[in-house]
Amino acid sequence: MSSDICIWCLQHANGKDEEHIIPEALGCPPGFVLPGTVVCRKCNNGLANLDSAVIDEFDFRAFMAGVPKKKGRPPAIRSRGNVVGTIEKDGSAISFNMDPVPVTAHDGSYLAPYRGSTRDVRAKFTRDGDTARISFDIPFGQNRKFLRGITKIAFSSLAYFLGAPLARSPAFSSVRRFVKHGAGNRHVLLTSSNDNCYSNSVWPPYISPSGDYAVTFRLTSVEFLVDLSEEESFIRMLQAKAPRFLGDKNWCTLPIKA
Ligand SMILES: [Zn+2]
C-alpha cells in the first residue's frame, strides 16, 4: 500500500515490529509506539544505537529508580567503564573502580580501571567519623548520538500525535538528515525539573503561527524542548527569552559550545 512509507527513509514500510518512542529500558508508556508501517524495519534496527546513547546517558537515574531493562531484565548499570551496578538480594549495589588496574566487582564481574574516558565516572571517597561517603559527578549530554536520539524521540512523537503523513513532509528533511546521518547541527533546550522525580511524559507538539513545530517531553527528571523547524526558530527565540520564561530553573542548550 502506498501509505506504508517510513518517516525516516521515505521507503516502503510494512514491518511487524513496533518502534518504542521512548526506549523501553527507560520506561516507555504503554502504547507509546509507532507501527511497522510508519517506521520500517531497517530504520527501526539501524537507529537503535541512538536509543542506546539515550539509555546510556540516563543509566544512573534509571537504575536508582529501579526501572527494569528491556524485556523485563532487572535494573543494572553495565555500560560504564569503571562502574557496575546490579540488584542483589539485599538491595542495589554499585562498584566503582578508581584503581589503574582491573578489579572484580561485587557481583564477580570484571571491572575495568579508571581511564578518564567520557563513560568513566570519577568517584571521590571521603570519611566522616564512622561514615564513609562516595560522591561523584556524571557528565551529561556530551555525546552527539545522545542529541540525535533526543531529536528522534521528538520527531517520532510528532508522528504519533499529528500523524505520519505530516512527518513525511519535506519540511523535516534536515531533522531526518541529522537523526539518520548526524548531518548538520541541531540544538536541544533542556531544563531540570524542580521535583527531581523519575517520570517520563510527552506533550502534544507545539505549533507556531508560522507552522513550525516543537516537541516538549520529559525523560526521568529532565525536560527537553526539541525544535523541529528547519531554521530552529524556536530555540533562537527561547534562548533570548529563557531567563524570563524559565526564571531561575536550570536550563541550557545542547550542544554546549566551548
Ligand atoms: Zn526506513
Boltz pocket constraint, residues with backbone or C-beta under 6 A from the ligand:
constraints:
  - pocket:
      binder: B
      contacts: [[A, 6], [A, 7], [A, 8], [A, 9], [A, 10], [A, 11], [A, 12], [A, 13], [A, 39], [A, 40], [A, 41], [A, 42], [A, 43], [A, 44]]
      max_distance: 6.0
